[in-house]
């Protein structure tokens, strides 16, 4: 009962401030946001994830010695495929026709990790943050799956939104250098 009261309270706040909790109706029930009257604008989003592993695992990836095949190629494909299917993964997400999904992978021997960066663009009525985050996550999961036979201790860390632009809320960028990669 307390959870229901809190949801109603948050829904009431959301009605006064449309930038908060838009997936709750006036009674606190989950709903898909109506974007029908929003204009189509260019939406762009960058998300990152980091997969940490043993140095020997990173070397095996780099040298193409993973028995399952080309880890980096399949990781990129998984990211693109996941971005395109985000509405099937995330309840209440709108299916968004994507213009482009770019998945970049950087092997970092000094940190013994692979940094994943996903850039998603679309001309749409709603943002593509979830598409970029789902793509980065799926890419990390695929990399883990490809290499788990030699390194079950790998971790998928720091899945994060880095930047988004477009729509009513405009541009948002994570402030300061990225704590994982020391990049802006």
N, C-alpha and C positions, 0 to 999 in steps of 0.2 A: 504494500500500500504506500509506503514511503517513496518507493521508486516512482510510482504513478504520480504522486503529488509533485515530486521533483520534476518529472517530465512535463507536467502541466505548467509549472512555474517557468521552466525553461522555454516552453512553447509561447507563453504569454510574453516573456522577454523578447523572444524572437519576432513576435508580431510587431513590437515597437522598434526593433533593430534588425532589419532584414538581412544583415550580414552575419547573423548568428543562427545556427541550428535551423536552417531552412528545410531540413528533412523531417520536421515535426509540424503537424497541423495544429490548429488552435486548441485541440483537445489532448495534445501530447502524443498523438499516434504517428508512427512512421509513414511517410508518403514520398512519392517521387515529385520533385519540384517541377512545376509547370514553367517551361522555358519558351513556350509558344510565342509570346510577345517580345522576346528579347531579339535584338538585332544580331545578324551574323557578323562576327568580327574575326580577325586573325588571332588565334590563341596559340601560345607557345609555352612549353614547359621543359625544364631540365631537371632530372632526378639522378641521384647517384646511389650506389651501394658498393660495399667493399667485401670481398671474399678473402679471408685470411687462411693461410695454409702452411704446411711445413715447407721449408726451402726445397726439399727434394721433389715435392709435388709441383711446385712452381717450375722447377727445372724440367720435369717430365712434360708439362704443358708446353713450355717454350720449345722443347726439342721434338715435340710431336710423338711422344712415347706413351700416350694414353691408349689403352687397348680398345676403348669404345669408339675412337675416331678423333676427328678434328674438333677439339674442345672449343676453341675460340669461334669457329664458324657456327657450330650448333648453338653456342651460347647467344650469339648475335641473332640467329633465326628465332630462337625461343623468345627473346625480348620483343622482337617485332610481332611475332604471332600473339603473344600475350597482350600487347598494347591493343591489337585489333579486336581482342575478345574481352576486354575489360568489363563490359556491361554484363557478361556472363559470370564474372568472378565477384563483382561488387554489387550487392543488392542496392537498388534504387539509382544506380548509375545509368546515364543515358547512353545509348549506342551513338558513338561519334564517328562520322566519316573522316578518317585521318588523311592528311595530305602527305605526311612523311613521318617515319620513325627511324631514327639513327641510333645505333648502339655502338659505342666506342669502348674498347677494352684496353687497359694499360697494365702491363705486367710490371710490378715494382719489386725487384729483388731485395732492395734495402729494407722494405717493410714486409717482405714475404707475402704479397697479396696481389690480387687482381682488382683494379678499380674499374667499376662499370659506370658509364655515363650514358644516359638516354636523353635524346632530344626529340620531342614530339611537337608537330605543328598541325593545325587544322583551321579551316574557316568554318566556324560553328557558333551555335547559340550558347554553348556551355564550355567550360574550361577542360583542359586535358591533363590536369594534375594527376588524376588517378591512373590514366593511361601510362604516363611516364613512370609513376611509382610501381605499378603492376609490372611493367616491362623490366625495370631494374631488379625487382624481386624475382621474377621468373628467370631472368638471365642468371642471377646468383644461384637459384635452385638448380638450374640446369648444369651450371659449372660444377656444383657440389655433386650432382648425380653422376656426371661423367667421371669424376675423380674419386668417388667415395671408396672404391675398392682398394686404393692405396693410402687414403687419408680420411678416416672418419672423423677426425678432430677438427676439420675445417669449420669455420664460422662465417655466417653471412651477417655482416655488421653495417650499422650506420646507413640504413635505407633512409634517404632524406630528399626532400624537395630543395632544390638549389635556387631556382628562379622560375617565375611565371609571368606572362604578360598577356594582355588582351582582356576584353570584357569591361564591365562596369568598374570592377575593383582595380583595374590598371595593372601596373607592374609591381611585383614583389621580388626581392632578392634577399637571400640569406646574408646577414651582415658579417663582415670580417672574412678572413680567409677560412676556407673549408677546413675544419679541424682534422679531417681524415687525410686530406691530400696536400694541404698547405697551398691550394690554388684559390684564386679569388672566387 
